[in-house]
Amino acid sequence: MNRQTKAIRIQTKKTQYREHSTPLFLTSSFSFESAEHGKALFDETEDGNIYSRFSNPSVQEFVDKVCMLENAESGLATATGMAAVFASMAGILKSGDHILACRALFGSAHQIITQILAKWGVTYTYLDADATEADWEAAVQPNTRMIYLETPSNPGLELVDLAMIGRVCKKYNLIFNVDNCFATPILQTPTDFGADLVIHSATKFMDGQGRVLGGVVVGKEEYIAPIRFFCRHTGPSMSPFNAWTLSKSLETLELRMEKHCQNALKLAQALEALPEVKKVNYPFLESHPQYELAKSQMSAGGAIVTIELEGGFERVSAFMDALEIATLSSNLGDTRTIITNPFTTTHSKLKPNEKAALGITEGLIRISVGLENIEDLIEDFTQAAVMSAEILVS
Ligand SMILES: *Cc1c(COP(=O)(O)O)cnc(C)c1O
């Protein structure tokens, strides 16, 4: 059976009510059948739920589905994607360790590496997304423990060669940690390339409907165990309600991703043909500098398209305000199309040189392509591009 089929069929054991859809275990704690049972659960001679900060059936069901989709041994869920990113590092790294990372990172991941872990004596080195295997090898230090990356990256849509990083990690015995949020396990499974840990902001495509926050880390039990210990005692647990919502969402993930990717490719192609749009960036456009790599490690290009407009913030503003369908919001991965100007919102706190290194210009617009009718989206983006171009002549 296919992983997707197995994931859809995973569900908590049926209760005496014979429910078909999964029940929600909205409970903070679990009762013990006897004093002896409570003792056995705590000294771990018996398996079972104790308290929802440690484990909960609704949360476990969500984790089991993600493990199935990502081809991973085990995992745990967190309250947000950032809690997952942080736990995957803080649960494993210690003072004196070194982390190698690709520069093209989600803003808060960059803050964790450069501000928070750095404060506790974990050092780092950044490499560009197009660094060669020799560059990565040269950056490995005797105290390097982990390579961390995101592919495709937010918002630059830069790719890192997963097979290459897999080789480097194997050769130097490093933990290979990938944020797979943009691709989802439907388009790319990093464990196939040797990833030890895979992270998601479940807030994005996993929920896919802009309702709940969540995060998940899956991978080898050897590395999940210390992360689980870290989370059990520091408490960034996922709410059972959010897990219940996310678990059902995963059952339509493949279907949604297929349509997201079809819409995104069509919109990217339509915008690339418009003289009013300076540049379009999408992994599955032949003009993408890493098109061949994208084709080799992803089954489709994803739902995020970025465009660049001439005319500074005034033009960007006119374009964004002229759109009738897309929502102006900083989130992504929704059924409804969302646009944002990273320069003035999500990445506004980066220093000018950091923005430049990541290609975050004033005229950059990130489009999270939704599931609306594609003809309607193309028409809306085209009229906004043409209308806002008027300010360039006047
Ligand atoms: C949104 C996002 C995160 C953070 O997730 P939250 O659920 O908002 O905490 C991490 N990585 C990527 C790539 C993201 O897009």
The ligand as a Tripos MOL2 file, in Angstrom:
@<TRIPOS>MOLECULE
LIG
   15    15     1     0     0
SMALL
NO_CHARGES

@<TRIPOS>ATOM
      1 C1          5.9470   29.6730    8.9640 C.3       1 LIG1
      2 C2          7.2030   28.9540    8.8920 C.ar      1 LIG1
      3 C3          7.8500   28.5440   10.0580 C.ar      1 LIG1
      4 C4          7.3290   28.8770   11.4390 C.3       1 LIG1
      5 O1          6.1150   28.2630   11.7050 O.3       1 LIG1
      6 P1          5.0570   28.7940   12.7910 P.3       1 LIG1
      7 O2          4.0210   27.7420   12.7900 O.co2     1 LIG1
      8 O3          4.5970   30.1290   12.3080 O.co2     1 LIG1
      9 O4          5.7800   28.9180   14.0790 O.co2     1 LIG1
     10 C5          9.0460   27.8410    9.9350 C.ar      1 LIG1
     11 N1          9.5680   27.5560    8.7260 N.ar      1 LIG1
     12 C6          8.9580   27.9400    7.5720 C.ar      1 LIG1
     13 C7          9.5940   27.6050    6.2720 C.3       1 LIG1
     14 C8          7.7610   28.6560    7.6100 C.ar      1 LIG1
     15 O5          7.1740   29.0480    6.4760 O.3       1 LIG1
@<TRIPOS>BOND
     1     1     2 1
     2     2     3 ar
     3     2    14 ar
     4     3     4 1
     5     3    10 ar
     6     4     5 1
     7     5     6 1
     8     6     7 2
     9     6     8 1
    10     6     9 1
    11    10    11 ar
    12    11    12 ar
    13    12    13 1
    14    12    14 ar
    15    14    15 1
@<TRIPOS>SUBSTRUCTURE
     1 LIG1         1 GROUP 0 **** ****
